[in-house]
Amino acid sequence: MDKKTEPLKNIEARIHELEDSIHEREKQLKERAGRFKKELQEELSPAELVKKYPLQTTGASLLFGFFAGKVMRSIVSPSSHNNAQSAKPPKNEPSELKSAVSSIGIDILRSGKDLAFNYLKYYLDDKMKSGKG
């Protein structure tokens, strides 16, 4: 009778070992995934990107501001081509939505410009200080 139960005990022991091994591997994978996620978040954080690529991010923000201004202007002020095709005379007063979008757009452009120039000033000051020291 012991001879028959011995293979079963060996199989159960092996199954238990495999389950432990699987749980250990799962734990290791979760830890690695957590570390990878943290490293990726640190690597792709906006502050790190600006530190690594200061001129490129400044240029990208200026380009984004330029295109945002173009989009805001196209939304707020109708083009002369559309006015020529329409039979109705244009209204003298812009709608509330257009004026709100216009003021938001102008504020965004000013903020972007200020941010870009402040960063550029900080970057150039930092380069000047590191060049002297």
Secondary structure in CASP SS format (residue, H / E / C, confidence):
PFRMAT SS
TARGET T0000
AUTHOR 0000-0000-0000
METHOD secondary structure of the structure
MODEL  1
M C 1.00
D H 1.00
K H 1.00
K H 1.00
T H 1.00
E H 1.00
P H 1.00
L H 1.00
K H 1.00
N H 1.00
I H 1.00
E H 1.00
A H 1.00
R H 1.00
I H 1.00
H H 1.00
E H 1.00
L H 1.00
E H 1.00
D H 1.00
S H 1.00
I H 1.00
H H 1.00
E H 1.00
R H 1.00
E H 1.00
K H 1.00
Q H 1.00
L H 1.00
K H 1.00
E H 1.00
R H 1.00
A H 1.00
G H 1.00
R H 1.00
F H 1.00
K H 1.00
K H 1.00
E H 1.00
L H 1.00
Q H 1.00
E H 1.00
E H 1.00
L C 1.00
S C 1.00
P H 1.00
A H 1.00
E H 1.00
L H 1.00
V H 1.00
K H 1.00
K H 1.00
Y C 1.00
P H 1.00
L H 1.00
Q H 1.00
T H 1.00
T H 1.00
G H 1.00
A H 1.00
S H 1.00
L H 1.00
L H 1.00
F H 1.00
G H 1.00
F H 1.00
F H 1.00
A H 1.00
G H 1.00
K H 1.00
V H 1.00
M H 1.00
R H 1.00
S H 1.00
I H 1.00
V H 1.00
S C 1.00
P C 1.00
S C 1.00
S H 1.00
H H 1.00
N H 1.00
N H 1.00
A H 1.00
Q H 1.00
S C 1.00
A C 1.00
K C 1.00
P C 1.00
P C 1.00
K C 1.00
N C 1.00
E C 1.00
P C 1.00
S C 1.00
E H 1.00
L H 1.00
K H 1.00
S H 1.00
A H 1.00
V H 1.00
S H 1.00
S H 1.00
I H 1.00
G H 1.00
I H 1.00
D H 1.00
I H 1.00
L H 1.00
R H 1.00
S H 1.00
G H 1.00
K H 1.00
D H 1.00
L H 1.00
A H 1.00
F H 1.00
N H 1.00
Y H 1.00
L H 1.00
K H 1.00
Y H 1.00
Y H 1.00
L H 1.00
D H 1.00
D H 1.00
K H 1.00
M H 1.00
K H 1.00
S H 1.00
G H 1.00
K H 1.00
G C 1.00
END
